[in-house]
Amino acid sequence: MAEKEISQAVIARLPRYFRYLGDLKEKGVERISSQELSSIMKVTASQIRQDFNNFGGFGQQGYGYNVSYLYEEISKILGIDKQHSLVIIGAGHLGKAIAGYTNFTRRGFVFKGAFDCNPDLYGTRIRDVEVRPIEEMESFVKDNKIEIAVLTIPKDQAVPMAHKLADCGIKAIWNFAHVDLEVPDKIQVENVHLSDSLMKLSYNINRYENNI
């Protein structure tokens, strides 16, 4: 039987469920109803139930959801119940900031390597990882079975770099370069456009002020 196709909108909400459930777990909350979760997350209770029903439901009528169990099940769905190795391509300010975010490690994303084309950065360290020449990237990715590459390089360098990473057997690219990447379908790409978020804020500011 073919696996059920889950919409990207549902998948996009899973990390948010995971974060809120993690907060509840830390506060010692043992169970929660869809109505209670709805009031916290500002998502309708029916939407929450529909989302969870895509993966089997998880709840019991009259009881609600076991917070710890649901938290663990969503971590399995997201694949963060196991470790994923990653490297950063581009050891500038953004690359260093991403590498320094220790919460990634808590979520199972292990920072293994950093690469740059600037000789002044060779041998410097980000956390405990040495910055290496970009020429060493391909062999490092293959030898260390790296799954995820984080691109924090100019867009004119990102496309050829994506092709190299595809040849190395990378499984996913977290792309901060402002350019679309053409890679084989088996490679997952998540594009992050920081300016898009600011423009959305600008739009909402403008809409709010025009409605006053």
Steps between C-alpha positions, in 0.01 A plus 500: 500500500636842406596729786247775566602836355518761776451862400787745544272718714465217754874430492571870557293492820674195650808686634268749670305219667832350607617828658178559692483140620863526613412807707202320653715196576758717677220654710390154610172493305404136450198528272320760296182519293483631147298795633769588754774464240291714265484788748876490551602472136220705339421211264144365494437179688356341187817587307713342772294181490513490120877548503558222752256268322739502204737300721256282690332738742698451825211609726223326694148639513430639845869492592677719246866461417781363713753784470818290534375233260386754239830688532697182434278392212535836324878485550495164317284639219741793463795260509668682789499195724834422333810703417565678171849620409542835329765731359492874439623636170593862561661585835407869504275675750184306411679165488657564840168606648329183378783278621492671839132425557531214747129413489566323168714247684220439750276418206746247361672713236873450551734765358794310349681740267534853363646603165589829338702638208660778711856397601485737799239272657688171453590351836268725697236325708124524526415343832731195487505462122787618282424700187644316200571601138206450269716261293480247786121507513422218256727241660388602851131462415558157349735373772276618786167405342366853539124524443429874503688796354423855612571755225586848625690614191428755224238392249746486209693233690198308629390334175836336413546409867161326503608293200819396682303409810262289292797310358628442855180323601356772724138436600379854572597865459397783731537788258551857622622623160244709313477267201300193402703180485457231238589168657376140459157433649648271764679799658277701730540878485369751753541859383530773762454857378553727800389810313165334421414496870580870530287578195210307656541713813504812285181390324321438830616833643374674189167314505447577870578870459271529199213346699534733799 
